[in-house]
């Protein structure tokens, strides 16, 4: 994960919020950060099978049952990194950040189309595109 190297240079012991976390293994940046950099991962998955696998494969991960839970959790502090692995949750995350004064240091979105939509949108919120890897785009605050 070259993405992780960038993050590790800047932060150890952070907090990652994974939206559409899948099974918690395949493509999970949070899993790597938990194991190698003392990060705490929190996840949300709406699909039944991946959610069950997530609970099985990542038993220490705090899981949320609804998007309302992850929005409320910001009361515990702004996560350092938020990742989203679906177009729908990318849009929900963008709208949430657009209306909120809270800003994580990094945002990662899965961009299956490869178009510059998210680069433009997140630039409006004060983020710049740092890295693209396997359709995951990582943005940092300027």
TIRO-2110 file (N, C-alpha, C; in Angstrom, 1 decimal):
// TIRO-2110
0.8, -1.2, 0.0, N, 1, A
0.0, 0.0, 0.0, CA, 1, A
0.9, 1.3, 0.0, C, 1, A
1.2, 1.8, -1.2, N, 2, A
2.0, 3.1, -1.2, CA, 2, A
1.2, 4.2, -0.5, C, 2, A
-0.1, 4.1, -0.5, N, 3, A
-1.0, 5.1, 0.1, CA, 3, A
-0.6, 5.2, 1.6, C, 3, A
-0.4, 4.0, 2.2, N, 4, A
-0.1, 3.9, 3.6, CA, 4, A
1.2, 4.6, 4.0, C, 4, A
2.2, 4.5, 3.1, N, 5, A
3.5, 5.1, 3.4, CA, 5, A
3.3, 6.6, 3.5, C, 5, A
2.5, 7.2, 2.6, N, 6, A
2.2, 8.6, 2.7, CA, 6, A
1.6, 9.0, 4.1, C, 6, A
0.6, 8.2, 4.5, N, 7, A
-0.1, 8.5, 5.7, CA, 7, A
0.8, 8.3, 6.9, C, 7, A
1.7, 7.2, 6.9, N, 8, A
2.5, 6.9, 8.0, CA, 8, A
3.6, 8.0, 8.2, C, 8, A
4.0, 8.6, 7.1, N, 9, A
5.0, 9.7, 7.3, CA, 9, A
4.4, 10.9, 8.1, C, 9, A
3.1, 11.0, 8.1, N, 10, A
2.4, 12.1, 8.7, CA, 10, A
1.7, 11.8, 10.0, C, 10, A
1.3, 10.5, 10.2, N, 11, A
0.5, 10.3, 11.4, CA, 11, A
0.6, 8.8, 11.8, C, 11, A
0.8, 8.6, 13.1, N, 12, A
0.7, 7.3, 13.7, CA, 12, A
-0.4, 7.4, 14.8, C, 12, A
-1.1, 6.2, 15.0, N, 13, A
-2.1, 6.2, 16.0, CA, 13, A
-3.4, 7.0, 15.7, C, 13, A
-3.8, 7.1, 14.4, N, 14, A
-4.9, 7.8, 14.0, CA, 14, A
-6.2, 7.0, 14.0, C, 14, A
-7.2, 7.6, 13.4, N, 15, A
-8.6, 7.0, 13.4, CA, 15, A
-9.1, 7.0, 11.9, C, 15, A
-9.5, 5.8, 11.4, N, 16, A
-10.0, 5.7, 10.1, CA, 16, A
-11.4, 5.3, 10.1, C, 16, A
-12.2, 5.9, 9.3, N, 17, A
-13.6, 5.5, 9.2, CA, 17, A
-13.8, 4.9, 7.8, C, 17, A
-14.2, 3.7, 7.7, N, 18, A
-14.4, 3.0, 6.4, CA, 18, A
-15.8, 2.8, 6.1, C, 18, A
-16.3, 3.5, 5.0, N, 19, A
-17.7, 3.4, 4.6, CA, 19, A
-17.7, 2.4, 3.4, C, 19, A
-18.7, 1.5, 3.4, N, 20, A
-18.8, 0.4, 2.5, CA, 20, A
-17.5, -0.4, 2.6, C, 20, A
-17.3, -0.9, 3.8, N, 21, A
-16.0, -1.6, 4.2, CA, 21, A
-15.9, -3.0, 3.6, C, 21, A
-16.9, -3.5, 3.0, N, 22, A
-16.9, -4.8, 2.4, CA, 22, A
-16.6, -5.9, 3.5, C, 22, A
-15.8, -6.9, 3.2, N, 23, A
-15.5, -7.9, 4.1, CA, 23, A
-14.4, -7.5, 5.1, C, 23, A
-13.8, -6.3, 5.0, N, 24, A
-12.8, -5.8, 5.9, CA, 24, A
-11.4, -6.3, 5.6, C, 24, A
-11.3, -7.1, 4.5, N, 25, A
-10.0, -7.7, 4.2, CA, 25, A
-9.5, -7.1, 2.8, C, 25, A
-10.3, -7.4, 1.8, N, 26, A
-10.0, -7.0, 0.4, CA, 26, A
-10.1, -5.5, 0.2, C, 26, A
-9.0, -4.9, -0.1, N, 27, A
-8.9, -3.5, -0.4, CA, 27, A
-9.0, -2.6, 0.9, C, 27, A
-8.8, -3.2, 2.0, N, 28, A
-9.0, -2.4, 3.3, CA, 28, A
-7.7, -1.7, 3.7, C, 28, A
-7.7, -0.4, 3.6, N, 29, A
-6.6, 0.4, 4.1, CA, 29, A
-6.6, 0.4, 5.6, C, 29, A
-7.8, 0.3, 6.2, N, 30, A
-7.9, 0.3, 7.7, CA, 30, A
-7.2, -0.9, 8.3, C, 30, A
-7.3, -2.0, 7.7, N, 31, A
-6.7, -3.3, 8.2, CA, 31, A
-5.2, -3.1, 8.3, C, 31, A
-4.6, -2.5, 7.3, N, 32, A
-3.2, -2.4, 7.2, CA, 32, A
-2.7, -1.3, 8.3, C, 32, A
-3.5, -0.2, 8.4, N, 33, A
-3.1, 0.8, 9.3, CA, 33, A
-3.3, 0.3, 10.8, C, 33, A
-4.3, -0.5, 11.0, N, 34, A
-4.4, -1.1, 12.4, CA, 34, A
-3.2, -1.9, 12.8, C, 34, A
-2.8, -2.8, 11.8, N, 35, A
-1.7, -3.7, 12.1, CA, 35, A
-0.3, -3.0, 12.2, C, 35, A
-0.1, -2.0, 11.4, N, 36, A
1.3, -1.4, 11.3, CA, 36, A
1.5, 0.0, 11.8, C, 36, A
0.4, 0.6, 12.2, N, 37, A
0.6, 2.0, 12.6, CA, 37, A
-0.3, 2.4, 13.8, C, 37, A
-0.9, 1.4, 14.5, N, 38, A
-1.6, 1.7, 15.7, CA, 38, A
-2.9, 2.6, 15.4, C, 38, A
-3.5, 2.4, 14.3, N, 39, A
-4.7, 3.2, 14.0, CA, 39, A
-5.9, 2.4, 14.5, C, 39, A
-7.0, 3.1, 14.8, N, 40, A
-8.3, 2.5, 15.2, CA, 40, A
-9.2, 2.6, 14.0, C, 40, A
-9.8, 1.5, 13.6, N, 41, A
-10.7, 1.5, 12.4, CA, 41, A
-12.2, 1.4, 12.9, C, 41, A
-13.0, 2.1, 12.2, N, 42, A
-14.5, 2.1, 12.5, CA, 42, A
-15.1, 1.8, 11.1, C, 42, A
-16.1, 0.9, 11.0, N, 43, A
-16.6, 0.6, 9.7, CA, 43, A
-18.1, 0.6, 9.6, C, 43, A
-18.6, 0.7, 8.4, N, 44, A
-20.0, 0.6, 8.1, CA, 44, A
-20.2, -0.1, 6.8, C, 44, A
-21.1, -1.1, 6.8, N, 45, A
-21.4, -1.8, 5.6, CA, 45, A
-22.9, -2.1, 5.6, C, 45, A
-23.6, -1.8, 4.5, N, 46, A
-25.0, -2.0, 4.4, CA, 46, A
-25.4, -3.4, 3.9, C, 46, A
-24.6, -4.0, 3.1, N, 47, A
-25.0, -5.3, 2.5, CA, 47, A
-24.8, -6.4, 3.5, C, 47, A
-25.7, -7.4, 3.6, N, 48, A
-25.8, -8.4, 4.6, CA, 48, A
-24.6, -9.3, 4.6, C, 48, A
-24.2, -9.9, 3.5, N, 49, A
-23.1, -10.9, 3.5, CA, 49, A
-21.8, -10.2, 3.8, C, 49, A
-21.4, -9.1, 3.2, N, 50, A
-20.1, -8.5, 3.5, CA, 50, A
-20.1, -8.0, 5.0, C, 50, A
-21.3, -7.5, 5.5, N, 51, A
-21.4, -7.1, 6.9, CA, 51, A
-21.1, -8.2, 7.8, C, 51, A
-21.6, -9.4, 7.5, N, 52, A
-21.4, -10.6, 8.4, CA, 52, A
-19.9, -11.0, 8.3, C, 52, A
-19.3, -10.9, 7.1, N, 53, A
-17.9, -11.2, 7.0, CA, 53, A
-17.0, -10.2, 7.7, C, 53, A
-17.4, -9.0, 7.6, N, 54, A
-16.7, -7.9, 8.3, CA, 54, A
-16.6, -8.2, 9.8, C, 54, A
-17.8, -8.5, 10.4, N, 55, A
-17.8, -8.8, 11.8, CA, 55, A
-17.0, -10.0, 12.1, C, 55, A
-16.9, -11.0, 11.2, N, 56, A
-16.1, -12.2, 11.5, CA, 56, A
-14.6, -12.0, 11.3, C, 56, A
-14.3, -11.3, 10.3, N, 57, A
-12.8, -11.1, 9.9, CA, 57, A
-12.2, -10.0, 10.7, C, 57, A
-12.9, -9.0, 11.2, N, 58, A
-12.4, -7.9, 11.9, CA, 58, A
-13.1, -7.7, 13.2, C, 58, A
-13.0, -8.6, 14.2, N, 59, A
-13.8, -8.6, 15.4, CA, 59, A
-13.5, -7.4, 16.3, C, 59, A
-12.4, -6.8, 16.2, N, 60, A
-12.0, -5.6, 17.0, CA, 60, A
-12.6, -4.3, 16.4, C, 60, A
-13.0, -4.3, 15.2, N, 61, A
-13.4, -3.1, 14.5, CA, 61, A
-14.8, -2.8, 15.0, C, 61, A
-15.0, -1.5, 15.4, N, 62, A
-16.3, -1.0, 15.8, CA, 62, A
-17.2, -0.9, 14.5, C, 62, A
-18.4, -1.5, 14.5, N, 63, A
-19.2, -1.5, 13.3, CA, 63, A
-20.5, -0.7, 13.6, C, 63, A
-20.9, 0.1, 12.6, N, 64, A
-22.1, 0.9, 12.7, CA, 64, A
-23.2, 0.2, 11.9, C, 64, A
-24.4, 0.4, 12.4, N, 65, A
-25.6, -0.2, 11.7, CA, 65, A
-26.2, 0.7, 10.7, C, 65, A
-26.0, 2.0, 10.8, N, 66, A
-26.7, 2.9, 9.9, CA, 66, A
-25.7, 4.1, 9.6, C, 66, A
-26.0, 4.8, 8.6, N, 67, A
-25.3, 6.0, 8.2, CA, 67, A
-25.5, 7.0, 9.3, C, 67, A
-26.6, 7.0, 10.0, N, 68, A
-26.8, 8.0, 11.0, CA, 68, A
-25.8, 7.8, 12.2, C, 68, A
-25.4, 6.5, 12.4, N, 69, A
-24.4, 6.2, 13.4, CA, 69, A
-23.1, 6.9, 13.1, C, 69, A
-22.6, 6.8, 11.8, N, 70, A
-21.3, 7.3, 11.5, CA, 70, A
-21.4, 8.9, 11.5, C, 70, A
-22.5, 9.4, 11.2, N, 71, A
-22.6, 10.9, 11.3, CA, 71, A
-22.5, 11.3, 12.8, C, 71, A
-23.2, 10.6, 13.7, N, 72, A
-23.2, 10.9, 15.1, CA, 72, A
-21.8, 10.7, 15.7, C, 72, A
-21.1, 9.7, 15.2, N, 73, A
-19.8, 9.4, 15.8, CA, 73, A
-18.8, 10.5, 15.7, C, 73, A
-19.0, 11.5, 14.8, N, 74, A
-18.1, 12.6, 14.7, CA, 74, A
-18.1, 13.4, 16.0, C, 74, A
-19.1, 13.2, 16.8, N, 75, A
-19.0, 13.9, 18.1, CA, 75, A
-17.9, 13.4, 19.0, C, 75, A
-17.4, 12.2, 18.7, N, 76, A
-16.2, 11.6, 19.4, CA, 76, A
-14.9, 12.1, 18.9, C, 76, A
-15.0, 13.0, 17.8, N, 77, A
-13.8, 13.5, 17.2, CA, 77, A
-13.7, 13.2, 15.8, C, 77, A
-13.1, 14.1, 15.0, N, 78, A
-13.0, 14.0, 13.6, CA, 78, A
-12.0, 12.9, 13.2, C, 78, A
-12.4, 11.9, 12.4, N, 79, A
-11.5, 10.9, 12.0, CA, 79, A
-10.3, 11.5, 11.2, C, 79, A
-9.2, 10.9, 11.2, N, 80, A
-8.0, 11.4, 10.5, CA, 80, A
-8.2, 11.1, 9.0, C, 80, A
-8.8, 9.9, 8.7, N, 81, A
-9.0, 9.5, 7.3, CA, 81, A
-10.4, 8.9, 7.2, C, 81, A
-11.1, 9.2, 6.1, N, 82, A
-12.4, 8.6, 5.8, CA, 82, A
-12.3, 8.0, 4.4, C, 82, A
-12.6, 6.7, 4.3, N, 83, A
-12.6, 6.1, 2.9, CA, 83, A
-14.0, 5.7, 2.6, C, 83, A
-14.3, 5.7, 1.3, N, 84, A
-15.6, 5.3, 0.8, CA, 84, A
-15.4, 4.4, -0.4, C, 84, A
-16.1, 3.3, -0.5, N, 85, A
-15.9, 2.4, -1.6, CA, 85, A
-17.1, 2.2, -2.5, C, 85, A
-18.0, 3.2, -2.5, N, 86, A
-19.1, 3.2, -3.5, CA, 86, A
-19.5, 4.6, -3.9, C, 86, A
-20.0, 4.7, -5.1, N, 87, A
-20.3, 6.0, -5.6, CA, 87, A
-21.4, 6.7, -4.8, C, 87, A
-22.3, 5.9, -4.3, N, 88, A
-23.4, 6.5, -3.4, CA, 88, A
-22.8, 7.1, -2.1, C, 88, A
-22.0, 6.3, -1.5, N, 89, A
-21.4, 6.8, -0.2, CA, 89, A
-20.4, 7.9, -0.5, C, 89, A
-19.7, 7.9, -1.6, N, 90, A
-18.9, 9.1, -2.0, CA, 90, A
-19.7, 10.4, -2.0, C, 90, A
-20.9, 10.3, -2.6, N, 91, A
-21.8, 11.5, -2.7, CA, 91, A
-22.3, 11.8, -1.3, C, 91, A
-22.7, 10.9, -0.5, N, 92, A
-23.1, 11.1, 0.9, CA, 92, A
-22.0, 11.8, 1.7, C, 92, A
-20.8, 11.3, 1.6, N, 93, A
-19.7, 11.8, 2.3, CA, 93, A
-19.4, 13.3, 1.9, C, 93, A
-19.4, 13.5, 0.6, N, 94, A
-19.2, 14.8, 0.1, CA, 94, A
-20.2, 15.8, 0.6, C, 94, A
-21.5, 15.4, 0.6, N, 95, A
-22.6, 16.3, 1.1, CA, 95, A
-22.4, 16.6, 2.5, C, 95, A
-22.1, 15.5, 3.3, N, 96, A
-21.8, 15.7, 4.7, CA, 96, A
-20.7, 16.7, 5.0, C, 96, A
-19.6, 16.6, 4.3, N, 97, A
-18.5, 17.5, 4.5, CA, 97, A
-18.8, 18.9, 4.0, C, 97, A
-19.6, 19.0, 3.0, N, 98, A
-20.0, 20.3, 2.5, CA, 98, A
-20.8, 21.1, 3.5, C, 98, A
-21.6, 20.4, 4.3, N, 99, A
-22.4, 21.1, 5.3, CA, 99, A
-21.8, 21.2, 6.7, C, 99, A
-20.6, 20.6, 6.8, N, 100, A
-20.0, 20.5, 8.2, CA, 100, A
-18.7, 21.3, 8.2, C, 100, A
-18.4, 21.9, 9.4, N, 101, A
-17.1, 22.6, 9.5, CA, 101, A
-16.0, 21.6, 9.8, C, 101, A
-16.4, 20.3, 10.1, N, 102, A
-15.4, 19.3, 10.4, CA, 102, A
-14.7, 18.8, 9.1, C, 102, A
-13.4, 18.6, 9.2, N, 103, A
-12.7, 18.1, 8.0, CA, 103, A
-11.6, 17.1, 8.5, C, 103, A
-11.7, 15.8, 8.0, N, 104, A
-10.6, 14.9, 8.2, CA, 104, A
-9.4, 15.3, 7.5, C, 104, A
-8.2, 14.9, 7.9, N, 105, A
-7.0, 15.2, 7.2, CA, 105, A
-6.9, 14.6, 5.8, C, 105, A
-7.5, 13.4, 5.7, N, 106, A
-7.5, 12.7, 4.4, CA, 106, A
-8.9, 12.2, 4.1, C, 106, A
-9.2, 12.1, 2.8, N, 107, A
-10.4, 11.5, 2.3, CA, 107, A
-10.0, 10.5, 1.2, C, 107, A
-10.5, 9.3, 1.2, N, 108, A
-10.2, 8.4, 0.1, CA, 108, A
-11.5, 7.9, -0.5, C, 108, A
-11.7, 8.1, -1.8, N, 109, A
-12.9, 7.6, -2.5, CA, 109, A
-12.6, 6.7, -3.6, C, 109, A
-13.4, 5.7, -3.8, N, 110, A
-13.2, 4.8, -4.9, CA, 110, A
-13.9, 5.4, -6.1, C, 110, A
-13.2, 5.6, -7.2, N, 111, A
-13.7, 6.2, -8.4, CA, 111, A
-13.6, 5.3, -9.6, C, 111, A
-14.7, 4.5, -9.7, N, 112, A
-14.7, 3.5, -10.8, CA, 112, A
-14.6, 4.0, -12.2, C, 112, A
-15.1, 5.2, -12.4, N, 113, A
-15.1, 5.8, -13.7, CA, 113, A
-13.8, 6.4, -14.1, C, 113, A
-13.0, 6.9, -13.1, N, 114, A
-11.8, 7.5, -13.4, CA, 114, A
-11.9, 9.0, -13.9, C, 114, A
-13.1, 9.5, -13.9, N, 115, A
-13.3, 10.9, -14.3, CA, 115, A
-12.9, 11.8, -13.2, C, 115, A
-12.8, 13.1, -13.5, N, 116, A
-12.3, 14.0, -12.5, CA, 116, A
-13.3, 14.6, -11.6, C, 116, A
-14.5, 14.0, -11.5, N, 117, A
-15.6, 14.5, -10.7, CA, 117, A
-15.2, 14.7, -9.3, C, 117, A
-14.6, 13.7, -8.6, N, 118, A
-14.3, 13.9, -7.2, CA, 118, A
-13.2, 14.9, -7.0, C, 118, A
-12.2, 14.9, -7.9, N, 119, A
-11.1, 15.9, -7.7, CA, 119, A
-11.7, 17.3, -7.7, C, 119, A
-12.6, 17.6, -8.6, N, 120, A
-13.2, 18.9, -8.6, CA, 120, A
-14.1, 19.2, -7.4, C, 120, A
-14.9, 18.2, -7.0, N, 121, A
-15.7, 18.4, -5.8, CA, 121, A
-14.9, 18.6, -4.5, C, 121, A
-14.0, 17.7, -4.3, N, 122, A
-13.2, 17.8, -3.1, CA, 122, A
-12.3, 19.1, -3.1, C, 122, A
-11.9, 19.5, -4.2, N, 123, A
-11.1, 20.8, -4.3, CA, 123, A
-11.9, 21.9, -3.8, C, 123, A
-13.2, 21.9, -4.0, N, 124, A
-14.1, 23.0, -3.5, CA, 124, A
-14.1, 23.0, -2.0, C, 124, A
-13.8, 21.8, -1.4, N, 125, A
-13.8, 21.7, 0.1, CA, 125, A
-12.4, 21.9, 0.7, C, 125, A
-11.5, 22.2, -0.1, N, 126, A
-10.1, 22.5, 0.4, CA, 126, A
-9.2, 21.3, 0.4, C, 126, A
-9.5, 20.3, -0.4, N, 127, A
-8.7, 19.1, -0.5, CA, 127, A
-8.0, 19.1, -1.9, C, 127, A
-6.8, 18.4, -1.9, N, 128, A
-6.1, 18.2, -3.2, CA, 128, A
-5.8, 16.7, -3.4, C, 128, A
-5.8, 16.3, -4.6, N, 129, A
-5.6, 14.9, -4.9, CA, 129, A
-4.1, 14.6, -4.7, C, 129, A
-3.8, 13.7, -3.8, N, 130, A
-2.4, 13.3, -3.6, CA, 130, A
-2.0, 12.0, -4.3, C, 130, A
-2.9, 11.1, -4.5, N, 131, A
-2.6, 9.8, -5.0, CA, 131, A
-3.8, 9.0, -5.6, C, 131, A
-3.6, 8.4, -6.7, N, 132, A
-4.6, 7.4, -7.2, CA, 132, A
-3.9, 6.1, -7.3, C, 132, A
-4.6, 5.1, -6.7, N, 133, A
-4.1, 3.7, -6.8, CA, 133, A
-5.3, 2.8, -6.9, C, 133, A
-5.3, 2.0, -8.0, N, 134, A
-6.4, 1.0, -8.2, CA, 134, A
-7.8, 1.6, -8.0, C, 134, A
-8.0, 2.8, -8.6, N, 135, A
-9.3, 3.5, -8.6, CA, 135, A
-9.6, 4.2, -7.2, C, 135, A
-8.7, 4.0, -6.2, N, 136, A
-8.9, 4.7, -5.0, CA, 136, A
-8.1, 6.0, -5.0, C, 136, A
-8.8, 7.1, -4.8, N, 137, A
-8.2, 8.4, -4.9, CA, 137, A
-8.1, 8.9, -3.4, C, 137, A
-6.9, 9.4, -3.1, N, 138, A
-6.6, 9.9, -1.7, CA, 138, A
-6.4, 11.4, -1.8, C, 138, A
-7.2, 12.1, -1.1, N, 139, A
-7.2, 13.6, -1.0, CA, 139, A
-6.7, 14.0, 0.4, C, 139, A
-5.9, 15.1, 0.4, N, 140, A
-5.5, 15.7, 1.7, CA, 140, A
-5.9, 17.1, 1.8, C, 140, A
-6.1, 17.6, 3.0, N, 141, A
-6.4, 19.0, 3.2, CA, 141, A
-5.2, 19.8, 2.8, C, 141, A
-5.5, 20.9, 2.1, N, 142, A
-4.4, 21.8, 1.7, CA, 142, A
-3.9, 22.6, 2.9, C, 142, A
END
